[in-house]
């Protein structure tokens, strides 16, 4: 019985092994099929064109993206070689590429592709050399970089524009007047941003003070836009507004427009014959320019305000002695250059101490204000009225030193007329006036001329003055 049992067991072992091998093979086949399906899915789903090529460049297989990218049906694409998908000038580089593939196993290059309709597009091409058994082939991945290149070019253009705006900002920093800022803002808008039809209008206390416009933007149109409701809204809310309707009413070939603020100082207008002109990023770049122009305008106006406070007497509004000290060197240089004479009238209010003591300092201030106003009415715009100290005023005649006698007589007459109607004092107010003429190149130091005027003024004072 033992022999019978052994003979029955021996044939069963090969069968069991065969079944195990078959099960293992089936499992491997299933895994291979699953892997192949995943690879096929990746191949089909790739957003890049994937081509399998022979070493001679013949296309063996491709995915759907390759057909879409080049515009050919699959059956036609599989009849092509790599040389059919690039311009002729690129095929000359194929031998070097093939040699590099065989040396390094692959390459990565930028190139140009040709679609079925003949249009060209930029590409990034990566290749990988594979060998299976005795057969070698190349996997080629082609990526369309049209959008990438457009984005890079747009970024480069934007960077260049920002660099030019930085240069414009530097030039704006050097401006010394509102008009300079206005002109330079228009120039930058035209030359840097390409806004050929544009204008700047600046205001001061609601009144138009400065206009600057490109040569193709008529001034009458600027005035009409300033009066529009849209312009008023921009000033009220400080935000840019499209004014397409406004500009199209001015000219039929203008289809789009923009009104933007320069802080609280003014308005920027632009018009275009294209509907896409006032879109990002140009509007953002314009905003940078206008914001900087507004900063400069604010600085200039603040500087003028501070300068005014520093150089003006707060009570009478006349220039103060600091202003006279700061400007006399310039006046002297001009008089020396042109051989001119500077005239001085040093003026003192007689009995001013009595006014303060008997009528009060408030009344004394009122008299100072009234006398300053009277003197200001007698001088020309080129002359200067300076509160020299206390109740003393100095009139400077930069180009009219010879006319000091006429000026003195005019002041005398004006004071006489004023005394007939003034009610600030119960006695007539008289002014002591001393005069002198100064030729900076001939008459010695300034102090000597002022001393002469001072001596004459004291001789002119009435008793008790």
NUNU-115631 format. One line per field, with one value per residue (C-alpha): residue number from 1; x, y, z; residue in one letter. Coordinates in pm, whole numbers, always signed. Example, Ala and Ser with C-alpha at 12.3 -4.5 7.8 and 13.67 -1.06 7.14 Angstrom:
2
i (1;2)
X (+1230;+1367)
Y (-450;-106)
Z (+780;+714)
aa (a;s)
end
This chain:
465
i (1;2;3;4;5;6;7;8;9;10;11;12;13;14;15;16;17;18;19;20;21;22;23;24;25;26;27;28;29;30;31;32;33;34;35;36;37;38;39;40;41;42;43;44;45;46;47;48;49;50;51;52;53;54;55;56;57;58;59;60;61;62;63;64;65;66;67;68;69;70;71;72;73;74;75;76;77;78;79;80;81;82;83;84;85;86;87;88;89;90;91;92;93;94;95;96;97;98;99;100;101;102;103;104;105;106;107;108;109;110;111;112;113;114;115;116;117;118;119;120;121;122;123;124;125;126;127;128;129;130;131;132;133;134;135;136;137;138;139;140;141;142;143;144;145;146;147;148;149;150;151;152;153;154;155;156;157;158;159;160;161;162;163;164;165;166;167;168;169;170;171;172;173;174;175;176;177;178;179;180;181;182;183;184;185;186;187;188;189;190;191;192;193;194;195;196;197;198;199;200;201;202;203;204;205;206;207;208;209;210;211;212;213;214;215;216;217;218;219;220;221;222;223;224;225;226;227;228;229;230;231;232;233;234;235;236;237;238;239;240;241;242;243;244;245;246;247;248;249;250;251;252;253;254;255;256;257;258;259;260;261;262;263;264;265;266;267;268;269;270;271;272;273;274;275;276;277;278;279;280;281;282;283;284;285;286;287;288;289;290;291;292;293;294;295;296;297;298;299;300;301;302;303;304;305;306;307;308;309;310;311;312;313;314;315;316;317;318;319;320;321;322;323;324;325;326;327;328;329;330;331;332;333;334;335;336;337;338;339;340;341;342;343;344;345;346;347;348;349;350;351;352;353;354;355;356;357;358;359;360;361;362;363;364;365;366;367;368;369;370;371;372;373;374;375;376;377;378;379;380;381;382;383;384;385;386;387;388;389;390;391;392;393;394;395;396;397;398;399;400;401;402;403;404;405;406;407;408;409;410;411;412;413;414;415;416;417;418;419;420;421;422;423;424;425;426;427;428;429;430;431;432;433;434;435;436;437;438;439;440;441;442;443;444;445;446;447;448;449;450;451;452;453;454;455;456;457;458;459;460;461;462;463;464;465)
X (+0;+289;+411;+67;+45;+385;+295;-28;+152;+430;+217;+31;+338;+402;+36;+40;+352;+200;-112;+102;+305;-9;-164;+156;+168;-196;-126;+171;-39;-310;-51;+103;-237;-320;+15;-31;-379;-245;+31;-220;-441;-145;-42;-391;-448;-118;-156;+165;+204;+379;+528;+720;+975;+1231;+1594;+1542;+1265;+963;+658;+553;+278;+124;-140;-453;-285;-27;-309;-479;-156;-43;-394;-362;-568;-377;-352;-192;+42;+171;+287;+514;+864;+980;+1111;+754;+653;+927;+1050;+1321;+1584;+1550;+1600;+1966;+2014;+1871;+2207;+2350;+2036;+2044;+2410;+2339;+2048;+2274;+2544;+2336;+2014;+1801;+1788;+1584;+1554;+1329;+1209;+930;+645;+435;+65;-135;-250;+113;+111;+414;+423;+700;+769;+976;+1088;+1231;+1345;+1438;+1613;+1480;+1586;+1377;+1573;+1747;+1503;+1570;+1327;+1280;+997;+941;+737;+634;+490;+322;+473;+280;+98;+415;+610;+328;+327;+706;+688;+407;+610;+918;+710;+556;+901;+1030;+726;+780;+1145;+1039;+778;+1054;+1256;+949;+904;+1263;+1200;+880;+1081;+1286;+981;+952;+607;+261;+298;+614;+435;+135;+348;+569;+268;+123;+460;+500;+143;+211;+566;+559;+196;+108;-192;-167;-479;-455;-466;-410;-610;-501;-718;-650;-945;-1181;-1036;-852;-491;-303;-383;-152;-258;-104;-107;-401;-630;-799;-826;-1196;-1257;-1064;-1290;-1603;-1483;-1397;-1758;-1903;-2083;-1829;-1542;-1727;-1775;-1406;-1318;-1578;-1489;-1125;-1159;-1113;-1425;-1468;-1605;-1672;-1999;-1848;-1558;-1770;-1994;-1687;-1566;-1728;-1397;-1327;-1484;-1332;-1215;-1096;-1106;-876;-782;-444;-512;-724;-523;-661;-788;-636;-835;-759;-946;-885;-1017;-989;-1222;-946;-712;-819;-785;-529;-234;-221;-472;-270;+45;-136;-248;+118;+209;-84;-33;+328;+238;-17;+252;+480;+196;+113;+478;+505;+189;+280;+622;+462;+234;+524;+732;+446;+417;+792;+823;+497;+411;+101;-61;-30;+35;+344;+676;+886;+1250;+1357;+1217;+1401;+1729;+1674;+1584;+1805;+2115;+1920;+1789;+2142;+2284;+2016;+2077;+2454;+2408;+2178;+2317;+1999;+1925;+1730;+1516;+1424;+1149;+1171;+838;+743;+398;+409;+261;+222;+326;+45;-204;-98;-88;-409;-626;-489;-274;-571;-633;-262;-279;-575;-376;-81;-314;-475;-140;-1;-308;-271;+97;+28;-219;+52;+319;+353;+361;+737;+786;+807;+636;+825;+728;+1075;+996;+743;+565;+829;+770;+1020;+923;+1178;+1174;+1396;+1403;+1274;+1521;+1486;+1109;+1127;+1026;+716;+635;+683;+443;+188;+196;+156;-154;-301;-252;-417;-721;-738;-729;-1046;-1245;-1059;-1211;-935;-781;-913;-623;-472;-213;+105;+394;+760;+933;+1305;+1442;+1767;+1890;+2145;+2363;+2503;+2817;+2897;+2731;+2897;+2721;+2346;+2357;+2482;+2183;+1938;+2112;+2068;+1696;+1671;+1832;+1597;+1299;+1384;+1430;+1084;+912;+680;+744;+633;+624)
Y (+0;+231;+192;+264;+589;+710;+645;+843;+1151;+1194;+1300;+1559;+1776;+1893;+1982;+2191;+2370;+2435;+2577;+2805;+2924;+2986;+3183;+3387;+3449;+3554;+3796;+3939;+3973;+4156;+4387;+4449;+4525;+4756;+4931;+4964;+5107;+5365;+5460;+5487;+5707;+5931;+5937;+6040;+6291;+6475;+6848;+6833;+6671;+6331;+6157;+5833;+5858;+5629;+5733;+5846;+6083;+5887;+5931;+5591;+5699;+6019;+6129;+6334;+6655;+6620;+6595;+6902;+7101;+7046;+7027;+6687;+6369;+6083;+5873;+6161;+6256;+5898;+5930;+6227;+6269;+6523;+6740;+6786;+6966;+7231;+7509;+7410;+7618;+7404;+7068;+7154;+7118;+6764;+6580;+6763;+6692;+6320;+6302;+6468;+6229;+5930;+6083;+6208;+6015;+6321;+6695;+6998;+7281;+7570;+7551;+7650;+7428;+7449;+7377;+7234;+7586;+7701;+7913;+7896;+7877;+7868;+7538;+7373;+7027;+6758;+6419;+6095;+5801;+5453;+5102;+4789;+4486;+4568;+4848;+5212;+5501;+5854;+5992;+6356;+6590;+6918;+7206;+7509;+7814;+8081;+8202;+8178;+8387;+8639;+8664;+8707;+8975;+9152;+9139;+9275;+9553;+9633;+9640;+9878;+10100;+10104;+10196;+10486;+10590;+10587;+10821;+11043;+11048;+11165;+11445;+11540;+11572;+11842;+12051;+12389;+12503;+12359;+12425;+12214;+11925;+11957;+11962;+11673;+11460;+11499;+11421;+11104;+10993;+11029;+10896;+10627;+10511;+10581;+10802;+11036;+11238;+11360;+11675;+11792;+12067;+12201;+12393;+12625;+12692;+12573;+12799;+12659;+12776;+12554;+12362;+12127;+11914;+11699;+11851;+11642;+11734;+12071;+12309;+12367;+11996;+12017;+12299;+12102;+11795;+12008;+12126;+11773;+11597;+11313;+11554;+11684;+11328;+11254;+11563;+11478;+11110;+11101;+10794;+10754;+10729;+10610;+10895;+10710;+10892;+11234;+11193;+11033;+11340;+11557;+11354;+11062;+10874;+10881;+10571;+10557;+10804;+10835;+11106;+11056;+11271;+11424;+11411;+11715;+11940;+11864;+11626;+11412;+11352;+11106;+10991;+10709;+10568;+10215;+10059;+9862;+10154;+10212;+9862;+9706;+9727;+10066;+10222;+10095;+10243;+10573;+10569;+10542;+10845;+11057;+10968;+11075;+11396;+11467;+11412;+11663;+11915;+11875;+11930;+12241;+12394;+12309;+12463;+12781;+12793;+12745;+12997;+13242;+13199;+13231;+13547;+13729;+13941;+13770;+14099;+14320;+14069;+14265;+14087;+14055;+14145;+13784;+13805;+14133;+13977;+13671;+13860;+14169;+13983;+13884;+14238;+14375;+14129;+14227;+14598;+14548;+14348;+14602;+14920;+14982;+15178;+15043;+15293;+15271;+15449;+15390;+15484;+15532;+15606;+15927;+15919;+15541;+15498;+15738;+15528;+15214;+15382;+15586;+15384;+15035;+14786;+14641;+14983;+15011;+14683;+14814;+15126;+14910;+14702;+15013;+15182;+14863;+14841;+15209;+15166;+14848;+15038;+15291;+15051;+14842;+14464;+14472;+14673;+14527;+14634;+14513;+14549;+14640;+14630;+14768;+15055;+15086;+14987;+14970;+15010;+14868;+14989;+14732;+14904;+15250;+15412;+15745;+15758;+15761;+16130;+16059;+15761;+15973;+16239;+15977;+15832;+16180;+16244;+15903;+15955;+16297;+16151;+15860;+16092;+16262;+15942;+15717;+15671;+15467;+15769;+16103;+16284;+16271;+15999;+16116;+15916;+16005;+15905;+15881;+15795;+15681;+15542;+15264;+15157;+14827;+14856;+15216;+15332;+15107;+14858;+14823;+14922;+15269;+15329;+15212;+15430;+15733;+15660;+15610;+15950;+16124;+15949;+16082;+16435;+16400;+16301;+16557;+16674;+16412;+16147)
Z (+0;+66;-292;-433;-234;-359;-722;-687;-538;-792;-1098;-890;-812;-1173;-1212;-899;-1012;-1353;-1193;-974;-1270;-1474;-1187;-1152;-1527;-1527;-1244;-1433;-1749;-1555;-1400;-1740;-1893;-1601;-1635;-2010;-1959;-1713;-1955;-2237;-2018;-1932;-2297;-2405;-2124;-2156;-2216;-2422;-2760;-2724;-3026;-3058;-3337;-3492;-3489;-3848;-3731;-3862;-3638;-3498;-3258;-3119;-2872;-2934;-2819;-3099;-3354;-3206;-3180;-3537;-3687;-3857;-3818;-3662;-3977;-4166;-3881;-3865;-4225;-4139;-4009;-3755;-4040;-4168;-3846;-3831;-4063;-4314;-4136;-3824;-3995;-4048;-3670;-3663;-3703;-3402;-3200;-3291;-3198;-2863;-2803;-2859;-2637;-2345;-2394;-2468;-2535;-2436;-2689;-2786;-3143;-3381;-3498;-3815;-3814;-4098;-4198;-4225;-3910;-3685;-3307;-3045;-2869;-2602;-2715;-2487;-2617;-2447;-2614;-2527;-2629;-2606;-2709;-3031;-3116;-3025;-3050;-2923;-2711;-2806;-2586;-2752;-2548;-2708;-2531;-2721;-2409;-2202;-2451;-2471;-2092;-2086;-2356;-2170;-1848;-2026;-2183;-1845;-1685;-1952;-1899;-1524;-1577;-1800;-1543;-1282;-1504;-1548;-1169;-1131;-1382;-1200;-880;-1050;-1146;-977;-1099;-1152;-1524;-1539;-1367;-1599;-1916;-1808;-1711;-2060;-2223;-2014;-2090;-2463;-2485;-2214;-2211;-2574;-2492;-2790;-2709;-2352;-2141;-1784;-1613;-1274;-1028;-740;-509;-781;-1051;-1356;-1335;-1580;-1899;-2086;-2381;-2650;-2996;-3112;-2821;-2899;-2604;-2667;-2606;-2279;-2160;-2253;-2065;-1759;-1748;-1771;-1486;-1510;-1436;-1132;-1003;-1046;-843;-577;-533;-645;-868;-1247;-1466;-1823;-2035;-2362;-2426;-2360;-2600;-2873;-2864;-2926;-3224;-3397;-3438;-3062;-2908;-2559;-2298;-1941;-1676;-1377;-1076;-993;-623;-538;-767;-1113;-1379;-1651;-1972;-2251;-2561;-2808;-3132;-2989;-2734;-2557;-2479;-2119;-1979;-1746;-1716;-1888;-1650;-1352;-1505;-1566;-1204;-1096;-1309;-1189;-824;-842;-1025;-750;-484;-657;-694;-328;-234;-453;-314;+42;-21;-151;+150;+390;+198;+211;+585;+628;+417;+495;+794;+940;+1053;+745;+466;+361;+309;+623;+679;+619;+266;+201;+319;+97;-221;-212;-344;-656;-703;-660;-916;-1169;-1112;-1154;-1474;-1636;-1481;-1284;-967;-669;-481;-111;+83;+458;+620;+985;+1134;+1336;+1691;+1672;+2037;+2133;+1937;+2124;+2464;+2441;+2203;+2271;+2087;+1898;+1747;+1675;+1481;+1282;+1190;+1075;+858;+707;+634;+473;+249;+155;+64;-133;-351;-448;-569;-885;-905;-952;-632;-282;+39;+347;+712;+830;+1200;+1448;+1270;+997;+635;+350;-14;-261;-621;-802;-1142;-1063;-826;-1003;-933;-553;-538;-744;-520;-208;-335;-432;-79;+73;-138;-57;+319;+301;+130;+373;+675;+556;+602;+848;+1195;+1358;+1532;+1650;+1485;+1135;+1083;+914;+774;+798;+474;+408;+64;-95;-426;-454;-746;-619;-833;-733;-412;-154;+74;+106;+472;+378;+149;+417;+675;+450;+416;+792;+865;+621;+775;+1123;+983;+829;+1153;+1310;+1667;+1915;+1642)
aa (x;x;x;x;x;x;x;x;x;x;x;x;x;x;x;x;x;x;x;x;x;x;x;x;x;x;x;x;x;x;x;x;x;x;x;x;x;x;x;x;x;x;x;x;x;x;x;x;x;x;x;x;x;x;x;x;x;x;x;x;x;x;x;x;x;x;x;x;x;x;x;x;x;x;x;x;x;x;x;x;x;x;x;x;x;x;x;x;x;x;x;x;x;x;x;x;x;x;x;x;x;x;x;x;x;x;x;x;x;x;x;x;x;x;x;x;x;x;x;x;x;x;x;x;x;x;x;x;x;x;x;x;x;x;x;x;x;x;x;x;x;x;x;x;x;x;x;x;x;x;x;x;x;x;x;x;x;x;x;x;x;x;x;x;x;x;x;x;x;x;x;x;x;x;x;x;x;x;x;x;x;x;x;x;x;x;x;x;x;x;x;x;x;x;x;x;x;x;x;x;x;x;x;x;x;x;x;x;x;x;x;x;x;x;x;x;x;x;x;x;x;x;x;x;x;x;x;x;x;x;x;x;x;x;x;x;x;x;x;x;x;x;x;x;x;x;x;x;x;x;x;x;x;x;x;x;x;x;x;x;x;x;x;x;x;x;x;x;x;x;x;x;x;x;x;x;x;x;x;x;x;x;x;x;x;x;x;x;x;x;x;x;x;x;x;x;x;x;x;x;x;x;x;x;x;x;x;x;x;x;x;x;x;x;x;x;x;x;x;x;x;x;x;x;x;x;x;x;x;x;x;x;x;x;x;x;x;x;x;x;x;x;x;x;x;x;x;x;x;x;x;x;x;x;x;x;x;x;x;x;x;x;x;x;x;x;x;x;x;x;x;x;x;x;x;x;x;x;x;x;x;x;x;x;x;x;x;x;x;x;x;x;x;x;x;x;x;x;x;x;x;x;x;x;x;x;x;x;x;x;x;x;x;x;x;x;x;x;x;x;x;x;x;x;x;x;x;x;x;x;x;x;x;x;x;x;x;x;x;x;x;x;x;x;x;x;x;x;x;x;x;x;x;x;x;x;x;x;x;x;x;x;x;x;x)
end
